Amino acid sequence: MATALPCPTSDESAAPTLAPTLRTDTLAGSVLMLLGLTVIQRLVGFGRSVLFCRWLEPEQLGQWDMAQSFLVLASAVAVLAVPGVFGRYVEHYRQRGQLRTLLRGTALACSGLGAIAVVTIYFGRRWFSTLIFGMPDQAEVVAMLAAALAALLVFNFLAELFTALRLVRVVAFMQLANGLLFAILGTSLLFGWQCSAASVVVAYGAAGLLTAAVAVWWLVPVWIHQPVPRTPLAQRALWTKIVPFAGWVLSGAVLANLFTIVDRYMIVHFSGMPVDEALSQVGIYHSSRIVPMLMVSIALMLGTMITPHLSHDWEAGRRRHVAVRLRLFLKLLTFGLTAAAAMVLLAAPLLFDVAFQGKFEGGREVLPWTLTYCIWFGLIMVSENFLWCAEKARLGSIALGVGLAANVGLNLLLLPPLGLLGAVLATTLANLVALGLVCAFNHRLGMRIDRGLWVVLALPLALPLGATATLLALAAVALGAFRGVQLLSAEERHELTEGTAFYLQRFRRQAHALASEESAAC
């Protein structure tokens, strides 16, 4: 079951570009480019995470996990998720020649809101220390977090904007450069300054700031080549349109981030363990999430990257095509992520016994369940694209809200008797609830959820049974698709066939042109 991708339609190919001198990237081309650079970036990130696990004690690793979780949540809350509207509305305002107005207004709003958030965290650092780490004596680390948050806000604003502009090559550069800088600075500070979570926080913020400073230069041609609006757009009209959507994006972002971190906060604040032991358990949990979270980040990047393309089709009236493309994308993504998870289970002894030096045996025990729920969480985020296109982001927030409530309730029930395993099981069940709700909402809005999609979405359930059982399940699904069992609809088969043929032909043309050039040179 090859992960081929749909080729761009003739309508998409004919879509107006940002300007004659600015080249946007097609959906399939974006996926291929992003995947190629993501492999490099994730290898760097994996190596960095392994080194952090080897050098940091479980308690310090737990502190870094809690600090990073706070930064991710705060980066959405601080600017009220305003950059989150780019994926939906950049194309809308670009086609009307009003992109400058959108960029100017959102940049000013995010700057003011971000400054307020940074100042608040700095002056309330003892309170935030208790909230994040369960103790008030980490105020110095919280001050570092405030500075790191400022850098992260700029980085995220630019990444969201360039993704919405379909300049995926720029986003890929930003992600790769940020990962490399974080690895270099993090290892340097751990060796040259102090082997603690504080060094990692400083490196994280510095890497984001340096990458954002370089990426700003790509804004210049984007701004220059935007026409002056023929019909001026009043700020009131702009904010009246995007604020309701941004509000639901904010609620979705807050709920999504709370959804991913609530189990660790429950361990720190409600497990009944001493703070040091609770942070150590979070560190052990962190070791089991290193590879699964890499898979989540790939799913999130791909999901964010396809948003403007699906939005483009939606604006053009091709709503059935949006449903077909997203359904096929979900099937291929789930199959690929589950196959990767099976490989991770096979490599678990090497990872935990050799790379982690046997420090995190508890992490290996919960790894299958961590892989399962991380795959489902990534699929939730990708599935919400249909809700975004339909401007029903509130339904995604409702699904995450129900899942969050289930997560908290199940943690209260399972965490005290089962410890870390109870927290992971609670999170797994909560993700299943949220994914089921998102699929139901999508179906209600016109995206048919067929039997094939349900079968593929259930594949991660084989992971707790072991790598062998998972590989057998994957083989059965692949064989069924090959033999014509209704795992892929006729429209999905057409998309898959056409996409594969398009890129094979394109590859042959490029290879022939290269051979001709070499022959002429000789």
C-alpha positions, 0 to 999 in steps of 0.5 A: 500500500504505497503512500502515493498522493493525489496529483494537483487538479487542473483547477489547482494548477491554474490557481493564481499565484501570489505574484509573478516572481513568487512560486507556491508549492502544489499539494503533492509537491509540498508533501514530498518536499516536507517529508524529505526535509522532515526525515532529516529534521526528525533524525536530528530531533531524535538524536537530540532527545536521546542525548537529553535522556542519557544526560539528564536525570529523570527529574530534570527530564520531567521538568523539561517536559513540563516546561515544553508543554507549558510553552506550547499551550502558552504560545496559543493562549498568549496571542489568542490563536490569531495566526491560526486563521491564516490557513483558512483566510490567507487565500480568501483575502489574497484573491481579493487583493487585501492580504496586506490588510490582514498581515498588518492587522494580525501582526500588530495584534499578536505583538501587543498580546504577546508582550502582555503575556511575557510580562505577566509570566515574568512578574508572576513567575513564582505562581507559574512555577507552582502551576508548572512544576508543583513547587515555587522554587523554580522561578528562575526557570520560569523567567527563562520560559517567558523569554523563550515564549517571546521567541516562540510566538514570532516563530509560530506566526511566521510558520503559520503564515508561510504555510498558508501562503503555500511556501512550504519550502520556507517552512521546511527550512525553518523547521530544519534550521530550528531543529539543528540549532536547538540540538547544537545549542542544547548539547553545548549548554548541557556540557558547558553551563549546567546539566539541567532543564534550564539549559534546555529551555535557554537553547529552545528559546534561542533556536526559535529566535535565531530561526525567526530572525532569518525567516523574516527576510522571506516576508519582504518579497511577500509584502512587496508583491502584494497589490495595494487593495483596490477596495480598502478593507476596514479593520472592523470588517476584517476582525468581524470576519476572523474573530469568530473563527479565531475564537474557535481556533483558540478554544480548539488549540487550548483544548488540544494542548490541554488534551496532550498535557493533562495526564502529566499535570495530573501525575504532578498534582493528583497522583499523591506522589512527592513532587520529586517522584512525580517529576521522575515519573513524568521523565519516564513518561517522556522517554516513551513519548519521544518517538511517538511524538515525532510521529505526531509532529509529522501528522500535524505538519502534514495536516497544517500543510494541506489546510490551504490546499483543501481551503482552495478547493472548498472556495472553488466549490469542489467540496466533494473533492475535499472530502475524497482527498481528506479521506484518502489522506487519512487512510494512507497516513494511518497505515503509514504511521501504524507501520512505523509504530510497529518498527518502533516496537521492534526497535524498543530494546535497542532504544531503551537498553542501549540508547537510554542505558536502561534508565527508563524501563517504565517507559518501555512498558507503556510504549505500545499504548503511547504509540496508539494514542499518539497516532489517534491524536495526530489523526484528530488534528488532520481530520479537523481540516474538514471542519475548518473548511466548513467553518465549523471549528467549534465542533472540533473544540466540542470533540476535544472538550469531551475528550479532555473531560474523559481524560481527567475523569479516567485519570482520577479513576486509573492514576492512583491504583495503576500509576503511570500506566493508568495515566496512559490508558486514560489518555488512550481512551480519551483520544478514541472518544475525541476521534470518534466524535470528529469523524461523526461531525465530519460525516454530518457535514458531508464527508462520508466516513466509509467502512474502509476508513473505520477499518484503517482507523482501528489499526493502531489497536493492534500495537498493544498486542505486539509488533508481530500482530500489528504487521499481520493486521497491516498485511491483511489490510494491504492485501484486502485493498489490493484484492478489491475489498472496499477499503478504498472507494472508486474516487479514492482509487482514481485519485491514487492512480492518477497521482501515481501516474502523474508523478511517475511521468514527471520523474521520467521526463526529468530523468530524460531531460537530465540524460539529454543534458549529459549527452549534449555536454559529452 
